[in-house]
Every structure is written in structure tokens, then in C-alpha cells.
Amino acid sequence: MTDHRRTLIFLATTALIAGLSAAGDPVRAAQTLADATAVWGMESETDGVGRGGALTPVGGEAEFGVSMSDEDRLASRAVGGDGLAVRLNDAALVAGEGIGGALNPTGDQLTVLMRLRNDTENWDLTLLGKHGGHDRLQYNLYSFDRPGDSGAELGFEFYTPDGYHGQRPFVDSFKAGRWVTIVGRYDGAGLDLFVDGRRVASAAASGPLRPSGGQPLVIAGEETGDGSEYIRRFTGLIDHVAIWDRALSTEEIESLSPSGGLSLYDEPHRPQFHFSPERNWTNDPNGLLYHNGRYHLFYQYNPFGDRWGHMSWGHAVSPDLLHWEHRPVALREAGDTMIWSGSAVFDRNNTSGLGSDESGPLVAVYTARKAGPPEVQSQAIAFSNDDGVTWTKYAENPVLDIGHSAFRDPRVFWYEPEQKWVMAVVVATEHKVRFYESKNLIDWSLTSEFGPAGVRDSGLWECPELFELPLDGDPDDTKWILQVSIGKSVSGGTGGLYFVGRFDGDEFVNENPDDLPLWVDYGRDFYALQSFNGIPDADGRRIWLGWANNWVYANEIPTSPWRGSMSIPREVRLVSTEDGPRLTQRPVSELESLRGPAVKLGPCVIDGSSDPLDALAVEGQSFDIELVFEPLDARRFGIRVLESESVCTEIGYDLRLDEMYVNRRHSGDSSFTRDFGDHQWAPLKPGEDGLIRMRILVDRSVVEAFGGDGRAVITSRVFPGPTARRLSLFTDGGSVRIESARIYPMRSVWSTP
């Protein structure tokens, strides 16, 4: 270990002892910096660590080794710095190409970091990059003023053989005299921008970085191309700068960044009563099971990052479907085999022979996805004899293999009439669900298959679900529900279809025309739903939840340090309608325990000239809202939530079209995709009493709207800023009578015992 690295560790340990845990992680920060390709601590021109080489000041004045104030010095040490900075006055620092060309990365990974304090209002800056014109640009971190706004646009850009890649979001925390830590990361699949440990932008990108054209790395400035001049120079302090030829993990980036006063589960966009993992990527819910008084939620999880990859099963447990306790990763990727989606059961009678002398095991049935070529997806099992704390993969996996590359997502349950296990599993590219039977969860036999059906161009079929429901609550009159998640839904992108019919233990028969699509959710963000096995008969509910996201933009949504959330658990019922049996959904009753005191309105008439909510000063970002309207002559009416001067999400009813809708065209940040700002609708007729009923869950970045008895449901993600906290009632084209309005602020499950 070099002397400088020993110094980094020593300073970090000292800071930790001093109790500086509120910002960064001193020990991990020092270890991460010690691993960098190059680090410049700014004590002097020659204090670079690694292979960066010495710095050459150009332009105006440069003073190295400037002591920070006591507060700033402690903050610097907490994130791996040494409390010393370089003060630039209209100057830049030229690092060249590094020792042996070390600053010219050629692979498909890169991380750059800069901690600085701008002492001016000018943000037209090139912060860190090998630029020299776009014909030679390799990578670049920069900023631009945005006239009239307090803040600046921050950019990260580079070239690969695929072409140009970049993002340039607006960051309101850029202010004169304020320290800021900026990190740009490229991991071969996408780029991310972080400010003070919070991701502010993401975009897909791939391929190795374009080779350097011989231009130098410049800190706080930009070479014009011929080396004769350096422009866009900087005035202020720079604490330290670092470059890695790998993609840092989100946890490493957090350790190098001040927390900004944000604690885990209080970050921007973090849902307060919807489940999300502490960190990293999640998608499909898996293995939903009620056992020994607790609900088990397994879920697709990347332990190493916040994009899809390294798929494993995360795990959480809850006594009430609301307050979740995080457990260690249950099933991990091994070698070239990922752990894809599946289900879990309690093998009460130990039919598998994998249980203990005292009890049958919990058994997880999942898709083992082996990377190719050729790629193979087969079904495997794992078992637990300690209530899901630890898991053992079955030694003779796979238990079902047809040699197919798109054979996945097994849904398994006990079929009591024939004392056997049933599996529904998709052949995704053929738009088919296959049904298998087994007496022991190990030996499986094909009984039938279903599909294609529903819609002609549905994309892939995934994540089947199969269960029985009483019609109108009559246990003597039941139907079976088959659900599949599909690649092309009614609202665009991924969604879900369901079929109503009969199942005799071997074959499912659809009782509707095969070309009739029945949509689970009319929004864009409810996918891969699964229901809980094992709920006691005394409870009697069928409860499911889904992934509140859409594959069109899931990898790019602007959340950090996590990416992905679940919907609220919903009770599913089957009711008679004039069109035949149809599903209804409503939030589980447990959710009402989180309600604060209600704000109440009605009866009253509004015509758009004033809003009765104005006098009540209702503000916040997490609500449970119940609305009952009597239509008069207004064409449209409803409520706007998560509202500020220029931002709102509108949930309303269109009387001409008999539709409930969610309009997120002005809902906040949509820079991460061109396919986000849209209008989602669901058919909804007035009730028999002529009234329109809506229940709306608002949870920072998740909106779930339930219309009427729950036949119309829209789930939608939105990303407003922290100041978007107002609510307002609206009408368009006339008046509406508010029969009743109840607005409940919601307590956080992450702070409520």
C-alpha cells in the first residue's frame, strides 16, 4: 500500500471516529478512491495518486493546498478527501493523457468524479473531459447556465462505435458558494449522472469508448482543438477529482458523496407506503406466500446495481402487507445462470421429500436462465426448512427442461381435488401457457396448453397467474382466472391480459371469445402481477400485487439509490356485469391503518371559478383520496395532485366518453424517455345511482386510480419535484356536484413501527 493510500485510510478512520456518518462513508470512500485509475487531491500539482500524472495550470491563477474551513474540511474527509483544495481564478488544469495513456480508457466502463465549489454564478463550464471538439471527444462532464432559473444544466457525454451518448438534466442544487459532488458513470449498458449521491439522469448506452484522439484530459476547462487555448475556465475551489476504468456501484458512489440530509427512504420520488428495496434494481414480484403469520415477498433483484442484471431473488416479510422487513438475498445468481421469476409454496405434506422430520419445506419454483449460446430457460427448485431464512438449490436441477430459450415464469399451486401440484408456465415467444402436473414438485408431466388469445400483436407472454374465484361471492358458483403479462398493452408498452373460464386440473377453457381482450389495468405501470399462495380460508381474499413500472423506460426512471417499486397489494374479486363476469380490484383494507385525519368536503357544487381546497391548505405527496361526483354539465372534472406552478398529475372523468383518465403530460421529469408524457384512460360508466366514484392513491411517484367498483384501474408512475405538493379540484366546461370528498394524508411505513 502506498503512503498516500495509508493516509486516505487514516483520514477516513479519523473522520468516522469523529462521528461524520451523516455524509458519505469515510472508510469505504477511501477504499474506493484508492482503487481509482487516477486521483488528484489538490494539495499540489504533483500529488496525483495512481496513473494520472502531474497537473499543469493554464489561464488565470491557481493556488494548490488551500485549507478549507473547519466544517468544509470535515465534510471533505467524510467523503474521502483530505480537506485541502485548489483555488482557481479563471483557470484550468491540464492532466494530459496520464502515465502510459491511463486517462484514455478503451473499455465499456468508466466513472468520473469531481467535487467542487463554484464561487460565481457562471455555470457555462467544462468540468472534466477529453474534448477538443466533437470530432475528437472521448468523454466529457460539463454544465450550462439556464437563464432565468436558479441552477444549471449538467451534462455527461461520450462516444462509442454506436455513436454519441449523453444526458443533460437541470439541477436546481447548483448554486454559487455551495459544494457539490458530481459523478458520471458508464457501465456498458447505460450512463448515469449523480449529484451528491442522488441519480439525476440515466440513459441507455453500449459499446467500448471511442479511442482518444490525443487530446489531453482537462479539469475545469476545455482545449479548443489545436492546444493553443483553453476555454470555459473555472473560478472557485476543487476538492478532488478521480477517474476509474470501471463502473462504480451505487453504494460506492454514495460513500463518495454527501448525503445532503436525506436518509434512506426519504429520497426524492421514494414511495412511502409502497414496497421498494433499500437499494438497487427490482422488477417482478416472485414467490408470494403467506406462511406462519407472515407474508413473504420475493422479487427479481440485482444485488450489484440499479439496472436489470445479475437477477436473483430479493426477500422481505411483513405481518400486514404494509410494513416490510428486508431479509438477505434468498436465491443468488450462480455462474452463468440467473434466477428468474417463479413462485413459492408450502409443501405441507412433504410431497417433495425435501422437508425436515418436523415439517414440510417451503419450495421455490423458478426459471433458471442459463446464458448462451445457446440460451436455455428451464425450471428449477430450491427449498427452505427454516421459514425462508436460508435456501438450498435442489441438487438435481432442472426439474423441467424442454430445451427452449423462452420457457419461463412458473406459477405453481396445490390443486386439492386431485391432490397434485399444478404449474402454469409460458412459452413467451409462442404466446402460450403450458400446464403441467406433479405429485412431488420434482417430476412434471404436460397436460395441456392455452393460447394465443386476447390480442393479435401482444409481444411476449410472461408471468402467468391462475386461480379460482367465487362469482359475486357465491362459493358454489366459481370461475377460473388466467392472467398473462404481455409486451404490448392497451396503454402502450407492457401490461396484462386476463381470461375467465374453467379449469379441471388439466386444461383451461376460455369462456369468452378468444379475440376479446380483458385488461387487468389500463395504466402503463402494472406488470408481472402475482397473487399470494397460502392465505387462510378464514381470510378468504385473493390478493395480488404487481411491479409498478414499464419495460419501455424501467431502466431509466430517475430514482436513486433504488430503481423499481411494487403496486399496493390489491384484493381481487369476480362480479357479474352485463358483459359477463369481470374482475374488480381494490386496495387491501390494511392500507386504511395508515390514514391520518381526513380533510372532508361536500356536498357542494364547483364550476371552476374557485376551488374549495384552497381554503383548506391541503399539501403533501402521499394521500388516499375518495371522491364521489354527481355529473351536471361539466364535460370533464376531477382532481389534480402533486401540483406546483408548472407541474401536476390530473386524474379525472370525461362525461362524453364515459372514461376515467390519468393525464401525466405535465407530471414532472420525463427527460429519461420520449415515451412517457401521455394520457391513460379506462372505460367507466356512472353507477346505478348516477354517481361517479374514484379512489386514488398518491405516493410521491406512484399513482393508482380505482374507478367505480374497481373494474377500471389505472396505475401510473410520475416524477414531480419536491415542491409539487398541492391538490386542486377542477372542472372543464361547466359545473359538477361533489357529493363527497375525503382526503387522507398517509403515514410512511418506513417510519411507523
C-alpha positions in Angstrom: 0.0 0.0 0.0 1.4 3.4 -0.9 1.9 6.1 1.7 -0.9 8.2 0.1 -3.3 5.3 0.4 -2.4 4.8 4.0 -3.1 8.5 4.5 -6.5 8.2 2.9 -7.5 5.3 5.2 -6.2 7.1 8.2 -8.1 10.3 7.5 -11.2 8.3 6.7 -11.0 6.4 10.0 -10.4 9.6 11.9 -13.5 11.2 10.3 -15.5 8.1 11.2 -14.5 8.3 14.8 -15.4 12.0 14.8 -19.0 10.9 14.1 -19.3 12.1 10.5 -21.7 9.4 9.4 -24.2 12.0 8.2 -22.3 12.5 4.9 -20.7 9.7 2.9 -18.9 6.6 4.2 -15.4 7.6 5.1 -13.7 4.2 5.1 -15.4 2.9 2.0 -14.8 6.2 0.3 -11.1 6.0 0.9 -11.0 2.4 -0.2 -12.9 3.3 -3.4 -10.5 6.2 -4.2 -7.5 4.0 -3.5 -8.8 1.8 -6.3 -9.1 4.6 -8.9 -7.1 4.9 -12.0 -6.2 8.4 -11.0 -6.9 10.7 -8.1 -5.9 14.3 -7.7 -6.2 15.6 -4.1 -5.2 19.1 -5.0 -2.5 19.5 -2.3 0.0 20.3 -5.1 0.4 20.0 -8.8 2.2 16.6 -8.3 0.1 14.9 -5.6 -1.8 12.7 -8.0 -2.3 9.1 -7.0 -2.4 6.3 -9.5 -1.5 6.9 -13.1 -2.9 10.4 -13.6 0.4 12.3 -13.6 1.0 15.9 -12.7 -1.3 18.8 -13.3 -0.4 22.0 -15.3 -2.3 25.2 -14.6 -3.4 27.3 -17.6 -5.2 30.6 -18.0 -5.6 32.6 -14.8 -4.3 31.9 -11.2 -4.1 28.5 -9.5 -3.3 28.1 -5.8 -2.9 24.5 -4.5 -3.1 23.2 -0.9 -5.7 25.7 0.2 -7.1 24.9 3.6 -10.8 24.7 3.9 -13.0 25.9 6.8 -13.4 23.5 9.7 -16.8 22.5 8.5 -15.8 22.0 4.9 -12.6 20.2 5.9 -14.6 17.7 7.9 -17.1 17.2 5.1 -14.3 16.6 2.6 -12.7 14.0 4.8 -16.0 12.2 5.3 -16.1 11.5 1.5 -12.5 10.6 1.0 -10.8 14.0 0.6 -8.0 15.5 2.6 -9.5 18.9 3.4 -7.2 20.7 1.0 -8.3 22.2 -2.3 -7.0 24.1 -5.3 -8.4 27.6 -5.8 -8.8 28.6 -9.4 -9.4 32.1 -10.7 -10.5 31.8 -14.4 -8.1 28.9 -14.7 -8.0 25.3 -15.8 -5.8 22.3 -15.0 -4.3 20.1 -17.8 -3.6 16.5 -16.8 -2.5 15.2 -20.3 -3.1 11.6 -21.2 -1.8 10.1 -17.9 1.0 7.7 -17.3 1.1 5.2 -20.2 -2.1 6.6 -21.6 -4.0 5.7 -18.4 -6.5 8.6 -19.0 -7.6 7.1 -22.4 -9.9 4.3 -21.3 -10.8 1.9 -24.1 -13.3 -0.5 -22.5 -17.0 -0.2 -21.9 -16.9 1.1 -18.4 -15.9 4.5 -16.9 -16.6 6.6 -13.8 -15.5 10.2 -13.3 -15.9 12.3 -10.1 -15.4 15.9 -9.3 -16.1 17.7 -6.0 -16.1 21.5 -6.4 -17.4 24.8 -5.2 -18.2 27.4 -7.9 -17.7 30.9 -6.4 -19.5 32.6 -9.3 -23.0 32.5 -10.9 -21.4 31.3 -14.2 -22.2 27.6 -15.0 -21.1 27.6 -18.6 -18.2 25.3 -17.7 -16.4 22.2 -19.0 -15.8 20.4 -15.7 -13.7 17.4 -16.6 -13.1 15.8 -20.0 -11.2 14.9 -23.1 -12.9 17.2 -25.5 -11.1 19.1 -28.2 -14.2 19.3 -30.4 -16.9 16.7 -31.1 -14.8 15.0 -33.8 -12.3 14.0 -31.1 -14.4 14.0 -27.9 -13.9 10.8 -25.9 -15.7 11.7 -22.6 -16.8 14.9 -21.0 -18.5 16.3 -17.9 -19.9 19.8 -18.3 -22.6 22.3 -17.3 -24.6 25.2 -18.9 -26.4 28.1 -17.5 -30.2 28.2 -18.0 -31.2 31.9 -18.0 -34.0 32.8 -15.5 -33.5 29.6 -13.4 -31.7 29.1 -10.2 -29.5 26.1 -11.0 -27.9 24.8 -14.1 -27.9 22.0 -16.7 -25.4 19.3 -16.0 -24.2 17.0 -18.8 -22.2 13.8 -19.2 -21.3 12.6 -22.7 -19.1 10.2 -24.6 -18.8 8.4 -27.9 -18.8 4.7 -28.7 -18.9 2.9 -32.0 -22.8 3.2 -31.7 -22.4 7.0 -31.8 -23.0 9.8 -29.4 -24.4 9.2 -25.9 -25.3 11.9 -23.4 -27.8 13.3 -20.9 -28.2 16.9 -19.7 -30.7 17.3 -16.9 -31.5 20.5 -15.0 -30.1 20.5 -11.4 -31.5 23.1 -9.0 -28.9 22.5 -6.4 -26.1 24.2 -8.4 -25.6 27.5 -6.7 -22.7 29.8 -6.1 -20.7 29.1 -2.9 -22.1 25.6 -2.5 -20.0 22.4 -2.5 -21.3 19.8 -4.9 -20.1 16.2 -5.8 -20.7 15.2 -9.4 -20.3 11.6 -10.7 -20.7 10.3 -14.2 -20.9 6.6 -14.7 -21.0 4.3 -17.7 -21.4 0.6 -17.2 -21.6 -0.8 -20.7 -25.4 -0.8 -20.7 -26.2 2.8 -19.8 -25.0 6.1 -18.4 -25.9 7.7 -15.1 -25.4 11.2 -13.6 -25.2 11.6 -9.8 -25.3 14.8 -7.8 -24.4 14.5 -4.1 -25.1 10.8 -4.3 -28.5 11.2 -6.0 -29.0 10.0 -9.5 -30.4 12.8 -11.6 -30.3 11.3 -15.1 -29.9 8.0 -16.9 -29.9 6.7 -20.5 -29.2 3.5 -22.4 -25.7 3.3 -24.0 -23.4 0.4 -25.1 -20.1 -0.3 -26.7 -16.5 0.5 -25.9 -15.4 4.1 -25.6 -14.1 5.7 -28.7 -10.3 5.8 -28.7 -8.6 9.0 -27.7 -7.6 11.4 -30.5 -4.5 12.5 -28.5 -6.3 15.4 -26.7 -5.4 15.9 -23.1 -7.7 15.4 -20.1 -8.5 18.9 -18.8 -10.0 19.7 -15.4 -12.2 22.9 -15.2 -11.7 23.9 -18.8 -11.7 22.8 -22.4 -9.0 22.6 -25.1 -10.1 24.3 -28.3 -8.6 21.6 -30.5 -5.2 22.8 -31.5 -3.9 23.2 -28.0 -3.5 26.9 -28.3 -6.2 27.9 -26.0 -8.3 26.7 -23.1 -11.9 28.0 -22.8 -14.8 27.6 -20.3 -12.5 28.0 -17.4 -13.4 27.9 -13.7 -13.4 30.2 -10.7 -13.8 28.5 -7.3 -12.4 25.6 -5.3 -11.9 21.9 -6.3 -11.6 19.4 -3.5 -10.6 16.3 -5.5 -11.0 14.7 -8.9 -11.0 10.9 -9.7 -11.3 8.6 -12.6 -11.9 4.8 -12.7 -11.8 2.5 -15.7 -14.7 0.6 -14.2 -18.3 1.4 -13.2 -18.6 2.1 -9.5 -21.6 0.6 -7.7 -24.3 2.9 -6.5 -23.2 2.2 -2.9 -19.6 3.3 -3.7 -20.9 6.5 -5.3 -23.0 7.2 -2.2 -19.9 6.7 0.0 -18.1 9.4 -2.0 -21.0 11.9 -1.8 -22.6 14.0 1.0 -26.0 12.7 1.9 -27.5 16.2 1.6 -29.5 15.5 4.7 -31.5 12.7 3.0 -32.0 9.5 4.8 -32.8 6.1 3.3 -36.5 6.0 2.3 -36.8 9.8 2.2 -35.1 10.4 -1.1 -37.0 12.2 -3.9 -39.6 10.0 -5.6 -39.3 7.3 -2.9 -42.8 5.8 -2.3 -43.8 5.9 1.4 -46.4 3.1 1.6 -45.4 1.1 -1.5 -42.7 -1.5 -1.2 -39.3 -0.8 -2.7 -35.9 -2.3 -1.9 -33.4 -0.2 0.0 -31.1 -0.1 -2.9 -30.6 -1.4 -6.5 -32.9 -2.7 -9.1 -36.1 -4.7 -8.7 -38.7 -5.9 -11.2 -41.2 -8.8 -11.0 -42.7 -9.9 -7.6 -41.9 -13.6 -7.1 -42.8 -16.3 -4.7 -45.7 -14.5 -2.9 -46.6 -16.7 0.1 -48.4 -16.4 3.4 -46.9 -18.7 6.0 -46.8 -18.8 9.8 -48.4 -15.4 10.2 -46.2 -13.5 7.7 -46.4 -12.5 4.1 -43.3 -13.3 2.1 -42.4 -11.1 -0.8 -39.6 -12.4 -3.1 -38.7 -10.2 -6.0 -36.4 -10.0 -9.0 -33.3 -8.2 -7.7 -29.9 -7.1 -8.9 -27.6 -7.1 -5.8 -24.9 -5.2 -7.7 -26.6 -2.3 -9.4 -29.7 -0.3 -10.3 -30.3 -1.7 -13.8 -31.5 -5.1 -14.8 -28.9 -7.8 -14.5 -27.4 -10.5 -12.2 -31.0 -11.5 -11.5 -31.5 -13.0 -8.1 -34.4 -13.3 -5.6 -34.6 -10.5 -3.0 -36.7 -11.2 0.1 -38.9 -9.2 2.5 -41.5 -10.3 5.1 -44.5 -8.4 6.6 -47.2 -9.1 9.2 -49.7 -6.8 7.4 -48.7 -6.3 3.7 -47.5 -2.8 4.5 -44.6 -2.8 6.9 -41.8 -4.9 5.3 -38.7 -6.2 6.9 -35.8 -6.7 4.5 -34.2 -10.1 4.5 -30.9 -11.2 2.9 -31.0 -12.2 -0.8 -32.7 -15.6 -0.9 -31.6 -17.1 -4.2 -28.5 -15.8 -5.9 -27.3 -15.9 -9.5 -24.6 -18.5 -9.8 -22.0 -18.5 -12.6 -23.8 -18.1 -15.9 -27.2 -18.9 -14.5 -29.6 -16.2 -13.3 -32.6 -16.8 -11.0 -35.6 -15.5 -13.0 -39.2 -15.3 -11.9 -41.3 -18.0 -10.3 -43.5 -18.8 -7.3 -43.2 -20.4 -3.8 -45.4 -22.9 -1.9 -45.6 -24.6 1.4 -45.2 -28.3 0.8 -47.3 -29.1 3.9 -47.3 -32.9 3.3 -43.7 -33.0 2.3 -44.6 -34.5 -1.1 -41.1 -33.5 -2.3 -39.3 -35.3 0.4 -37.2 -32.2 1.0 -38.6 -31.3 4.4 -37.4 -32.0 7.9 -38.7 -34.5 10.4 -40.9 -31.8 11.9 -42.4 -30.1 8.9 -42.7 -29.9 5.2 -40.4 -27.3 3.4 -41.1 -24.1 1.7 -40.3 -24.7 -2.0 -39.4 -22.0 -4.6 -40.0 -22.9 -8.2 -38.2 -20.6 -10.5 -36.7 -20.2 -14.0 -33.0 -20.9 -14.3 -31.8 -18.8 -17.2 -28.5 -20.1 -18.5 -26.7 -17.7 -20.7 -25.8 -18.8 -24.2 -25.1 -19.5 -26.8 -27.4 -21.3 -26.8 -29.5 -19.7 -24.1 -31.7 -22.2 -22.2 -34.5 -21.4 -19.8 -35.6 -24.3 -17.6 -37.5 -24.7 -14.3 -35.7 -25.4 -11.1 -36.5 -25.6 -7.4 -35.0 -24.6 -4.1 -36.2 -25.4 -0.6 -36.1 -24.0 2.9 -36.6 -25.7 6.3 -36.3 -22.6 8.4 -39.2 -20.5 7.3 -37.4 -19.0 4.3 -34.3 -17.7 6.2 -32.0 -19.9 4.2 -32.4 -21.7 0.9 -30.8 -24.8 -0.7 -31.0 -25.3 -4.5 -32.1 -28.8 -5.4 -29.0 -30.9 -6.4 -30.6 -32.4 -9.5 -32.0 -29.2 -11.1 -33.5 -28.5 -13.5 -36.8 -30.3 -12.8 -38.4 -29.3 -16.1 -36.4 -28.6 -19.3 -37.7 -28.5 -22.9 -34.5 -27.0 -24.3 -36.2 -23.7 -25.1 -34.8 -20.2 -24.9 -38.1 -18.6 -23.8 -39.7 -21.1 -21.4 -40.2 -19.3 -18.1 -42.1 -17.9 -15.1 -43.6 -21.0 -13.4 -46.7 -20.3 -11.3 -47.3 -23.3 -9.0 -50.2 -24.1 -6.6 -51.8 -27.1 -4.9 -54.9 -28.5 -6.7 -56.9 -30.1 -3.9 -59.4 -32.1 -6.0 -56.7 -34.3 -7.4 -54.1 -34.0 -4.7 -51.4 -32.7 -7.0 -49.3 -29.7 -7.9 -50.2 -27.7 -11.0 -47.7 -25.4 -12.9 -48.6 -22.7 -15.4 -45.6 -21.6 -17.4 -45.2 -19.6 -20.6 -43.5 -20.2 -23.9 -43.1 -16.5 -24.2 -42.4 -16.2 -27.9 -45.2 -18.5 -28.9 -47.9 -16.7 -26.8 -48.8 -19.9 -25.0 -49.3 -21.0 -21.4 -48.4 -24.6 -20.8 -49.9 -26.6 -17.9 -48.0 -29.3 -16.0 -48.9 -31.6 -13.1 -46.7 -33.2 -10.4 -47.2 -35.3 -7.3 -43.9 -34.2 -5.8 -42.8 -30.8 -7.3 -39.9 -32.7 -9.0 -41.4 -34.9 -11.7 -43.6 -32.9 -14.1 -45.9 -34.0 -16.9 -47.5 -31.8 -19.6 -51.4 -31.8 -19.5 -52.4 -29.1 -22.0 -51.6 -25.6 -23.3 -53.5 -22.4 -23.9 -53.1 -19.6 -26.5 -52.5 -17.5 -28.4 -55.6 -15.4 -27.5 -56.6 -12.0 -26.4 -54.9 -9.7 -28.9 -53.2 -10.4 -32.1 -50.0 -8.4 -31.6 -49.3 -8.8 -27.9 -45.5 -9.1 -27.8 -44.0 -11.6 -25.4 -46.2 -13.5 -22.9 -44.8 -13.7 -19.4 -45.6 -14.3 -15.7 -48.8 -16.4 -15.9 -51.3 -16.4 -13.0 -54.1 -19.0 -12.4 -56.6 -19.2 -9.6 -60.3 -19.8 -8.8 -62.7 -17.1 -7.6 -66.3 -17.2 -6.5 -68.7 -15.2 -8.7 -70.4 -12.4 -6.7 -69.1 -14.1 -3.6 -71.0 -17.3 -4.1 -68.7 -20.3 -3.2 -71.0 -22.6 -5.2 -70.5 -20.6 -8.4 -66.9 -20.2 -9.3 -64.7 -19.3 -12.3 -61.0 -19.6 -13.0 -58.9 -16.6 -13.9 -55.9 -17.0 -16.2 -53.7 -13.9 -16.4 -50.6 -13.3 -18.6 -48.4 -10.2 -18.7 -47.7 -9.1 -22.3 -45.3 -6.9 -24.2 -47.9 -4.6 -25.9 -50.9 -3.5 -23.9 -53.8 -1.1 -24.2 -51.9 1.8 -22.9 -48.6 1.2 -24.7 -45.7 -0.9 -23.5 -46.1 -3.7 -21.1 -49.3 -4.7 -19.3 -51.6 -7.6 -18.5 -54.5 -9.6 -20.0 -56.9 -11.9 -18.2 -59.3 -14.7 -19.3 -62.3 -16.0 -17.4 -63.2 -19.7 -17.8 -63.0 -23.2 -16.5 -60.1 -25.3 -15.3 -60.4 -29.0 -14.5 -56.9 -29.6 -13.2 -55.5 -30.3 -16.6 -56.9 -27.8 -19.1 -58.1 -24.2 -19.1 -61.1 -23.3 -21.3 -61.7 -19.6 -22.0 -65.4 -18.7 -21.8 -65.1 -15.5 -23.8 -64.2 -15.1 -27.5 -60.5 -15.7 -28.0 -60.1 -12.3 -29.6 -61.7 -10.4 -26.7 -59.0 -8.6 -24.6 -59.8 -8.1 -20.9 -57.3 -5.7 -19.4 -56.0 -6.1 -15.9 -55.0 -2.4 -15.6 -55.4 0.4 -18.1 -52.3 2.2 -16.9 -48.7 1.9 -18.1 -47.2 0.7 -14.8 -48.7 -2.5 -13.6 -46.9 -5.6 -14.7 -45.8 -9.2 -13.8 -48.6 -9.4 -11.1 -48.8 -12.4 -8.8 -51.1 -13.5 -6.1 -50.3 -14.9 -2.7 -50.3 -18.6 -2.1 -51.3 -19.8 1.4 -53.8 -17.2 2.5 -56.1 -19.0 5.0 -59.6 -19.9 4.1 -60.8 -17.9 7.1 -59.4 -14.8 5.4 -60.9 -15.7 2.1 -59.3 -13.0 0.0 -57.3 -13.3 -3.3 -54.6 -10.7 -3.0 -52.2 -9.8 -5.7 -49.6 -7.1 -6.4 -47.5 -6.1 -9.5 -44.4 -4.3 -10.5 -45.2 -0.6 -10.8 -43.1 0.0 -13.9 -43.0 -0.4 -17.7 -40.2 -2.1 -19.6 -40.2 0.8 -22.1 -38.4 3.0 -19.6 -37.9 0.9 -16.5 -34.1 1.1 -16.7 -34.1 4.8 -16.9 -36.5 6.2 -14.3 -34.8 9.0 -12.2 -34.7 7.3 -8.8 -31.7 6.6 -6.6 -30.3 4.6 -4.8 -33.1 2.2 -5.8 -34.9 1.6 -9.1 -38.3 -0.2 -9.1 -41.3 -0.4 -6.8 -44.4 -2.6 -6.3 -48.0 -1.6 -6.5 -50.2 -1.6 -3.4 -51.5 -5.1 -2.6 -55.0 -5.4 -4.1 -57.9 -7.6 -3.3 -59.3 -9.2 -6.5 -63.0 -10.2 -6.9 -65.2 -11.5 -9.7 -68.5 -9.8 -10.3 -71.4 -10.2 -12.8 -71.8 -7.5 -15.4 -73.9 -7.0 -18.5 -70.9 -8.2 -20.4 -70.2 -11.3 -18.3 -68.0 -12.0 -15.3 -65.3 -9.3 -14.8 -62.6 -8.7 -12.3 -62.6 -5.9 -9.8 -59.7 -4.7 -7.7 -59.4 -2.6 -4.6 -56.5 -1.8 -2.2 -56.3 -4.2 0.8 -58.2 -3.0 3.8 -55.0 -2.9 5.9 -54.0 0.3 4.0 -56.6 2.3 5.9 -54.5 1.9 9.1 -52.0 4.4 7.6 -54.6 7.2 7.2 -54.2 10.4 9.0 -57.2 12.7 9.8 -59.4 13.3 6.8 -59.9 16.6 5.0 -63.7 16.5 4.2 -65.7 18.3 1.6 -69.3 18.1 0.2 -71.9 18.3 -0.7 -71.1 21.3 -2.8 -71.0 22.5 -6.4 -67.9 23.7 -8.2 -67.8 25.4 -11.6 -64.1 26.2 -12.0 -64.3 29.8 -10.7 -62.9 28.8 -7.3 -61.6 25.7 -5.5 -62.8 24.8 -2.0 -59.5 23.1 -1.3 -57.7 26.4 -1.4 -59.1 27.4 1.9 -58.1 24.1 3.5 -54.4 24.4 2.6 -54.0 20.7 1.8 -50.5 19.8 0.8 -48.3 16.7 0.6 -47.2 13.9 -1.7 -48.8 10.8 -0.1 -52.6 10.6 0.1 -55.5 8.2 0.0 -58.4 10.1 -1.7 -62.0 9.1 -2.1 -64.2 11.2 -4.4 -67.9 10.9 -5.3 -69.2 13.2 -8.1 -72.7 13.9 -9.4 -72.3 15.0 -13.1 -74.1 18.2 -14.0 -73.0 20.0 -17.2 -69.2 19.9 -16.9 -67.5 18.0 -19.8 -64.6 16.9 -17.6 -63.9 17.0 -13.8 -61.6 15.6 -11.2 -58.6 16.3 -9.1 -55.0 17.5 -9.7 -52.3 16.1 -7.4 -48.6 16.6 -7.0 -49.1 20.1 -8.3 -46.8 23.2 -8.5 -46.7 26.2 -10.8 -45.8 24.1 -13.9 -46.4 20.5 -12.8 -49.4 18.4 -12.0 -50.9 15.0 -12.5 -54.6 15.1 -13.4 -57.0 12.3 -12.5 -60.4 12.9 -14.0 -63.6 11.8 -15.6 -64.7 12.5 -19.2 -68.5 12.5 -19.2 -68.8 12.5 -23.1 -66.6 9.4 -23.4 -67.5 7.6 -20.1 -63.9 7.3 -19.2 -61.7 7.8 -16.1 -58.3 9.0 -17.1 -54.8 9.9 -15.7 -53.0 12.7 -17.6 -49.3 12.8 -16.8 -48.2 15.1 -19.7 -47.1 17.7 -17.2 -46.4 15.4 -14.2 -42.7 16.3 -13.8 -39.5 14.8 -15.1 -39.9 12.9 -18.3 -36.4 13.6 -19.8 -35.4 9.9 -19.4 -37.6 8.8 -22.3 -39.6 10.2 -25.3 -42.4 7.9 -24.5 -43.7 9.0 -21.1 -45.9 12.1 -21.1 -49.2 10.6 -22.0 -52.9 10.3 -21.3 -54.2 7.0 -20.0 -57.9 6.1 -19.9 -60.2 3.3 -18.7 -63.9 2.8 -19.5 -66.1 3.7 -16.6 -69.9 4.3 -16.6 -71.7 6.1 -13.8 -73.1 3.8 -11.1 -76.8 2.9 -10.9 -77.3 6.0 -8.8 -75.8 8.1 -11.5 -72.7 8.9 -9.4 -69.0 8.7 -10.4 -66.8 7.2 -7.7 -63.0 7.2 -7.7 -60.4 6.2 -5.1 -56.9 7.5 -5.8 -53.7 6.5 -4.1 -50.9 9.1 -4.4 -47.5 8.1 -3.2 -44.8 10.6 -4.4 -44.0 8.8 -7.7 -46.9 6.2 -7.8 -50.5 7.0 -8.7 -53.1 4.3 -8.6 -56.7 5.2 -9.6 -59.7 2.9 -9.0 -62.9 3.7 -10.7 -66.4 2.6 -9.6 -66.3 -0.8 -8.0 -62.7 -1.3 -9.2 -63.3 -2.6 -12.7 -61.5 0.5 -14.0 -57.9 0.7 -12.7 -55.0 2.9 -13.9 -51.5 2.6 -12.4 -49.0 5.3 -13.4 -45.6 6.4 -12.4 -44.8 10.2 -12.2 -41.7 12.1 -11.1 -42.6 15.6 -9.8 -40.1 17.6 -7.8 -40.3 18.0 -4.0 -42.2 21.3 -4.3 -45.1 19.7 -6.2 -47.3 19.3 -3.1 -50.7 21.0 -3.8 -54.0 19.4 -4.7 -56.9 21.1 -6.5 -60.3 20.2 -7.8 -61.2 21.2 -11.4 -64.0 21.2 -13.9 -63.9 21.9 -17.6 -66.9 23.3 -19.5 -69.4 23.6 -16.6 -70.3 22.5 -13.1 -70.1 19.3 -11.1 -71.5 18.4 -7.7 -69.1 17.0 -5.2 -71.3 14.6 -3.2 -68.4 13.7 -1.0 -64.6 14.1 -0.9 -62.3 12.5 1.7 -58.6 13.3 1.5 -56.4 11.3 3.9 -52.7 12.1 4.4 -50.8 8.9 4.6 -48.2 7.9 7.2 -44.9 6.4 6.0 -44.5 2.6 6.6 -40.7 3.3 6.8 -41.0 5.4 9.9 -44.1 3.9 11.5 -43.4 1.0 13.9 
